[in-house]
């Protein structure tokens, strides 16, 4: 499904490629790939995406920076047209 980290203990972040620990990650609602996300405000660790409350569905949405158009895909692939570069 997704690549394992070098020691085989977990998955790599889709955005930065670094291994993901047991805590501090989420799955993107758009591409369904794992990415780093701090679980607490001011906590330690990287953020490779964003989370917010969708007012229409009253649910939290987790989206990686690649799907938000804030970073290009690994390998330098350009984001889709009509999105931020």
Secondary structure as UniProt FT lines:
FT   TURN            6..7
FT   STRAND          11..12
FT   TURN            14..16
FT   STRAND          25..27
FT   TURN            29..31
FT   STRAND          34..36
FT   TURN            41..42
FT   STRAND          49..54
FT   TURN            55..58
FT   STRAND          59..64
FT   TURN            65..69
FT   TURN            74..76
FT   TURN            81..82
//
